[in-house]
Amino acid sequence: MRIDILTLFPEMFNGFLSESIIKRAIENKKVNVNIINFRDYTLDPHGKVDDTPFGGGAGMVLQIEPIYNALMDIKTDDSYVVLLTPSGVTFSQNKAKSFVKKNHLILICGHYEGFDYRIKELVDEEVSIGNFVLTGGELPAMMISDAVIRLIDGVISSESLDSESFDDDLLDYPVYTKPRDFLGMKVPDVLLSGDHLKIEEYRNSERKRITKEKEIKEKQN
């Protein structure tokens, strides 16, 4: 799989690409991730990629031309282009599963006040990571890439994927390790029982409980 990320701040991705599972996935050639500075595609001699909005208003707006030029340079017949914007559909595990089926995923990171609205005409889908405002699309791009890359065959074990949160709309069950008792905080007895049927029942029950508690908290907020 190939993931291209269009951004004005490529150095923000240095740590993301050089650590842990993502680093190993790249080294093992499970995924090819390219960070592309679309400032390189502007025709402005000073490298300008934004301008003031027509009709007035605060802030600067990203121009369509450099993003269009970048897309024309990297797009193929297999490309699927995603614009990261608050107006997009909210990203989810199911969306990650749909993205991992793409041969070539292109993520466009915004910045400043917003995009020239015509950029929406260049993409296949708009995606948001939630109802809040960020400085730019770089963090969402990392989050989406992480969620997608870990689903690629061979990146992590199939056993780990089988017990993922949200795969059946439930959160994961709580896990514990040594010591059994830490400052009076004890591991549930059922996990020490060796009775695998009871352990499975306990974990299923806990998944439902934790998911329900999360739903209640979200409604309260």
C-alpha positions in Angstrom: 0.0 0.0 0.0 1.1 3.6 -0.7 0.1 6.6 1.4 1.0 10.1 0.2 0.4 13.0 2.6 0.3 16.5 1.3 1.4 19.1 3.9 3.2 22.4 4.4 5.0 21.0 7.5 6.7 17.7 6.5 9.0 17.7 9.5 6.1 17.2 11.8 6.0 13.6 10.6 9.6 12.7 11.4 8.8 11.1 14.8 5.7 9.4 13.5 7.5 7.6 10.7 10.6 6.7 12.7 9.2 4.8 15.7 7.4 1.6 16.7 4.9 -0.2 14.4 4.9 2.4 11.7 8.7 2.3 11.3 8.7 -1.5 11.1 5.9 -1.5 8.6 7.9 0.8 6.4 11.1 -1.1 6.8 9.3 -4.4 6.0 7.9 -2.8 2.9 4.3 -3.4 4.0 3.6 0.3 3.3 5.2 3.1 1.4 4.6 6.5 3.1 5.6 9.7 1.3 5.4 13.2 2.9 5.0 15.8 0.1 5.3 19.5 0.7 2.8 21.0 -1.7 4.6 24.3 -1.4 7.0 22.8 -3.9 4.2 22.9 -6.4 3.3 26.6 -6.3 4.1 28.8 -9.2 4.7 31.8 -7.0 8.4 32.8 -7.0 8.3 33.3 -3.3 6.7 29.9 -2.5 3.4 31.4 -1.5 0.5 29.0 -1.2 -2.2 31.1 0.4 -4.0 34.4 0.0 -6.7 36.6 1.4 -10.3 35.5 1.0 -12.5 37.1 -1.7 -15.3 39.0 0.0 -13.1 39.8 3.0 -12.6 38.0 6.3 -10.0 37.0 8.8 -7.0 34.7 8.0 -5.5 33.3 4.9 -6.9 30.7 2.6 -5.0 27.9 0.9 -5.0 28.3 -2.9 -6.2 25.6 -5.2 -3.3 25.8 -7.7 -0.5 24.2 -5.7 -2.7 21.4 -4.4 -4.0 20.7 -7.9 -0.5 20.6 -9.3 0.6 18.2 -6.6 -2.3 15.9 -7.2 -1.8 15.9 -11.0 1.8 14.9 -10.3 1.2 12.0 -8.0 -2.3 10.6 -8.8 -2.7 7.3 -10.6 -5.8 5.3 -11.6 -5.6 3.6 -8.2 -5.5 6.8 -6.1 -8.1 7.7 -3.5 -7.9 11.3 -2.4 -9.1 12.4 1.1 -9.4 16.0 2.3 -9.0 16.4 6.0 -11.6 18.9 7.1 -14.0 19.5 10.0 -16.9 19.3 7.5 -16.1 15.7 6.6 -17.6 12.5 7.8 -16.2 11.4 11.2 -13.3 8.9 11.0 -14.0 5.5 12.5 -12.7 1.9 12.5 -15.0 1.0 9.7 -13.6 3.9 7.7 -10.0 2.6 8.4 -11.0 -0.8 7.1 -12.3 0.8 3.9 -9.2 2.8 3.4 -6.8 -0.1 3.9 -8.4 -1.7 0.8 -7.1 1.2 -1.4 -3.9 0.7 -3.2 -3.0 4.4 -3.0 -4.3 6.7 -0.4 -3.7 10.5 -0.6 -4.3 12.6 2.5 -4.5 16.4 2.1 -3.6 18.5 5.3 -5.1 21.9 5.6 -3.7 24.9 7.5 -4.4 28.6 8.0 -8.1 29.7 7.8 -9.1 27.0 5.4 -9.1 25.7 1.8 -10.3 27.4 -1.4 -13.7 25.6 -1.6 -13.0 24.4 -5.1 -10.4 22.0 -3.7 -13.3 19.9 -2.7 -13.9 19.2 -6.4 -10.5 17.4 -6.6 -11.1 14.8 -3.8 -13.0 11.6 -3.4 -14.0 12.1 0.2 -13.8 14.5 3.1 -12.9 13.2 6.6 -12.9 14.7 10.1 -11.5 13.2 13.3 -14.0 15.0 15.5 -15.9 18.2 16.3 -13.0 20.4 17.4 -10.6 22.8 15.8 -6.9 22.0 15.2 -4.1 24.2 13.7 -3.8 21.9 10.7 -4.5 18.5 9.3 -1.1 17.0 10.2 -2.2 15.3 13.4 -5.4 13.9 11.8 -3.3 12.6 8.9 -1.0 10.7 11.4 -4.0 9.3 13.3 -5.7 8.1 10.1 -2.4 6.6 8.7 -1.7 4.8 12.0 -5.2 3.3 12.1 -4.9 2.2 8.5 -1.3 0.9 8.5 -1.9 -1.4 11.5 -4.6 -3.1 9.5 -2.3 -4.1 6.6 -1.7 -7.8 6.5 1.5 -8.7 8.4 2.0 -5.4 10.2 0.7 -6.7 13.5 -0.4 -10.2 14.5 -3.8 -11.5 13.4 -4.5 -12.4 17.1 -4.1 -8.8 18.1 -6.5 -7.7 15.3 -9.1 -10.2 16.3 -9.5 -8.6 19.7 -9.5 -5.0 18.6 -11.8 -2.4 20.1 -14.8 -1.3 18.0 -14.7 -4.4 15.7 -18.1 -5.3 17.0 -19.0 -1.8 18.3 -17.6 -2.6 21.7 -14.6 -1.3 23.5 -11.8 -3.7 24.5 -11.8 -5.5 27.9 -9.4 -4.4 30.7 -6.1 -6.2 30.9 -3.7 -6.7 33.8 -0.2 -8.0 34.4 2.2 -8.5 37.4 2.2 -7.8 40.2 -1.2 -9.3 41.3 -1.5 -6.8 44.1 -0.2 -3.3 43.8 -0.9 -0.9 46.8 -4.1 -2.8 47.4 -5.2 -2.6 43.8 -5.8 -6.3 42.9 -6.2 -8.2 39.7 -9.7 -9.7 39.4 -9.7 -13.3 40.8 -11.4 -14.7 37.7 -8.3 -13.9 35.6 -6.2 -16.0 37.9 -8.6 -18.9 38.0 -7.4 -20.7 34.9 -11.1 -21.2 33.9 -11.0 -20.0 30.3 -14.8 -20.1 29.8 -15.3 -17.9 32.9 -12.5 -15.6 31.7 -14.1 -15.2 28.3 -17.5 -14.5 30.0 -15.9 -11.9 32.3 -14.2 -10.2 29.4 -17.3 -10.0 27.3 -19.2 -8.6 30.2 -16.5 -6.0 30.8 -16.5 -4.9 27.2 -20.3 -4.2 27.4 -19.9 -2.4 30.7 -17.1 -0.2 29.6 -18.9 0.6 26.3 -22.1 1.5 28.2 -20.2 3.7 30.6 -18.5 5.6 27.7 -21.9 6.1 26.1 -23.3 7.6 29.3 -20.4 9.9 29.8 -20.7 11.2 26.2 -24.4 11.9 26.7 -23.6 13.8 29.9 -21.0 15.9 28.1 
